[in-house]
Structures are given as structure tokens and as C-alpha cells.
Amino acid sequence: MNLGLTLPVLLLIPLAGTVLIALGARPKATALWTSLLNLVPGFLASGCVLRSGELFFGPASEPPRELFPFHFSLGMDGLSLPLVWLTLIVTWTAIGTGREG
């Protein structure tokens, strides 16, 4: 099972929620559903790190041009794992318990 796309999805779901809010969706409901949906790739990426006990990388990138030979890659290790979970849980809790307005 290839779970390499879970890290980019972990970033794209909140960006999609931001676009929806900018287009006029209800902010609190959209943010709550976005944060709940973001738990799925968070669980999957965490499972990969915990199961293998090593680094987990997303898909490899190719440099856009030979003039700019840089590579962008996403990764998760034992240090970033608790930080991702704190972000996911604190965001969900803050949105779910916050008052409207």
C-alpha cells in the first residue's frame, strides 16, 4: 500500500478549506469539517512512522528547471509526529469548542 501522498494531502485539505471559506462557505462549519477530515491522513502518516520506526517521505519531487536545482520533499519522523498530532488535535478542539462570532 503506497501512502506517500498522505503528507501532501495533509497540507492540501486545510488549503481547500481556506479556499472554500474565501468563496463564502460558513467559516466555523467548514473549518470543523476540514480539521476532522485532516485527521485521516494524519492517522495514516502516523501509522507509517510508528510501524516502520523510521522516516516517512512523501512523493519525490523533480526540479522544475535545471537552472534551479532544488528539491522539495515532505517527511515525517519521530520528532515531527507529536507536533503534527498536537496541531491536528488543538485545531479541532479550538474550532469545536469556540463560540460563534
N, C-alpha and C positions, 0 to 999 in steps of 0.2 A: 504494500500500500504506500503510495507516494504522497506524503503530507508536506512537501516542500512549499506548496502555495499557501499554507496556513499563516505564515508570517506576513506576506503581503496582504492577505485578506484581513488580518488583524489591524492593519493600517487603513485599508480601503473602506471598511464598514463605518468607522467614525467619519471619514471624509464624505461618504454618501449621505450620512445623517446630517452633516453640515450643509450639504447642497440642498437636501430636502427642506431643512429649516429656512434656508435662504430663499427657497421658492415658495414659502408660505405655509408649510406644514406646522402643526401645533408643536411648539418647542419642547415642552416637558414630555409629552407622549412620544414624540419622535426620539428624543434623547434617551428615554427609558427603554424603548424597544431596541434602539441601536446598541445600547450598552448590554442588554440581555442577549441579543444576537451575537455580540462580540465575545461572549463567554464561550461559545462553541469552538472557534479557532484557538482561543486561549487554553481550553481543556486539551485539545488535540496536540498543540505545540508542547504543552507541559508534559503530556504523556510521553511524547517522543524523547524529551530531555531526561525525564525520570527513568524511563525504561532503558535507555542506552547508557545513561550516566556520563554523557559527553556532549559536545557542542551539537547544535541542530542548526543547519543552514537552510535558508530558502533557496529559490532558484538562482543559478549563476547568471551574472549579467555580462554582456559584451560591451566593450567601449563603443560609444556612438560613432566616433571617428578616430582615425589613427593620430590625429593632431592632439586629441585629448585622451591619453591612455589611462583613464581612471576606471575603476570597477566599483560598483555599488552592490553590496551584499548585505542581507539581513541574517542575523544569527541570534541564537538564544543559548545561554549556558546556565550553570547553577547559580550564578550571581544575578543575572537578569530575570530569572524565573520568579523569585519573590517580588521583584519590582513590578513585573507585568501583572501579577496577581493582586498586588496592592492597588495598582491603578484600576484594574477591572472592578474589584470589589468596592473600593471607595467611590468610584464614579457611580456605580449602580446604587449604592446606599445613599449617596448625596442626592441623586435625582429622585429616588423613590421616596425619601423622607422629607424633601424640601417642599416648602409651601409655594403655591402658585402665586405669581405676581412678584 
